[in-house]
Amino acid sequence: MKLATILISCLLASAAQAQDARVWMVQTPKDNDAWLRYATPGTDDQPLAFRCVPKSGQVSVSAVLAKPVGARLPASVTVASAPASATLRGSVEPDLVTDGALASAEFSTRAPVVEAFRKTGLVSVAAQGETMTPPPAPKGVVRKFFGACR
């Protein structure tokens, strides 16, 4: 019984340490896609990511979900940053990295949720009954990303 308790404690501690190591990162190269990621540097741990082709006016979002799915399925994906939110047609598919699912959707840089995210640094992504809510992103990082996308 003690061994099981110790193992569970170690697993929980490892998960907490991985989460503590996550940071907001932005990449805006002129000759490739721009990225805004909430991730652990140098690893595949990337529970939330925004990507765009520079100057396209379109952004794709992907969020890792804990509950697995067997195949790619259509899904509603909600991106929210108070007071705005957008419920989008998207999809969920198996995530081979986490054994969970990956929810994804696209939206315009003109969506009100983009302006709210730029002002507050707060964002959440929900799908399949799960919500990914990272800590606030530095506003300068968010503005740099969306500036590259517009």
N, C-alpha and C positions, 0 to 999 in steps of 0.2 A: 504494500500500500504506500509506504514512504517513497519507494522508487518511482511509482507512478506520479505521485505528487511532485517529486523533484523534476521528472521529465516534463511534465506539463508546465511547471514554473520556468524551466529553461526555454521551452518553445515560446511561451508568452513573452519572456524577456527578449528573445531573438527577434520576434515580430515587432516589439516595441522599439528596439534599437534600430531596426530597418526603417521604421516609420520616422524616428527621430533624425535619421540621416538624410531624409528627403528634403529637397530644396526646390525652389522655383528657378528654372533655367530658361534663358532665351537665346535663340540663334537666329540671326537675320542676314545670312549671306546674300550677296547681290545675284549670284548665279545659281541658286538652289532654293528649295523650299525653306520657309521660315518656320520655326518651332517655338512653342511655349510649353514647357514640361514641368510637371511636379513629379520629381523622380529622385532616385538615389544616384549620384554621379558615379560613372564607371560600372554600372550594373544594368541588368534588364528590368530592374524594379522601376516601373513607370506607370503608376496607377491613373494618371490623367495627362492628356496631351492634346494640344491644339496645333494644327498645321495649316499652312496656306502656301499657295504659289504667290510670290510677291506681286502686288498691284492687281490681283485677281478679284478682290472684293468678296471672296468666298473663303470660309474657314471650315475645316473639318475638326471634329472633336472625337476623342476616344477615351473611354473610361473602363477600368478593370472592375468587374463584378465578381463577387465570391461564388455565387451559384452558377454551376456549369450548365451549358446547353449542349445538346447532342449534335446540332447542325446550325448553319446560318438561318436566322429567322428575322422577319420584319419586326420592328419594335418602335414604340414611341420613346423618344429620348428628350428629356427636359433639361435645358441649360438655364440656370437661374442666377441672378445677381440682383438683390433687392434694390428697387421695387420691381424690376423687370424679370420676365421669364419668357422662354420660347419652347414650345413643345413641337418637336420635329419628327418627321418620318426618318427613321434610321433602321439599324439592324443590330442584332446581337449574334455573336459567333463564338465558337470554342476558342479559348485563349490557351495555347499550348505552353506558354511560359508559366502561367499561374495555375493551370488546371481549372480555372473559373471560366468566365465569359468576358468578351470584349464588346462593349456597346459603342456604336459610332453613328454620327450624323453630320450633316453639313448645314451651315447657315451663312447669311450675308453679314458683312461687316457693318451694314446699315441697321441691323436689328437693334432694338432698344437695349437688349441685354448686353450688347457690346459696350455701349456708352456707360451703363451702370457698372460693369466690370472694370472699365478704365478708371472710373471715379473712385471706386471703393476697394478694388483688389480682391473682393469677395466673389466666389463662384461656387456653384454646386452642379453636379450632373447626375440625373436620376434616370433609371430604366429598370424594368423588370422588378419593381418593388424595392430596389436598392438605391441608395444615394451616396455619392462620393463627394465629401465636403472637405477639401484640404484647408490648411491655414491660409490666411490672406496672402495674396501675392503682392510683392512690392509694386506700387503703382507705376513706377518708371519702367519696369520690366514689361508690364501689361501694355503700356502705351507704345513702347518700342515695337512689340510684336504686332499689334494692330496697325501701327503706322506703316509697317512693311507690307501689310496685307491690303491696305486700301489703295 
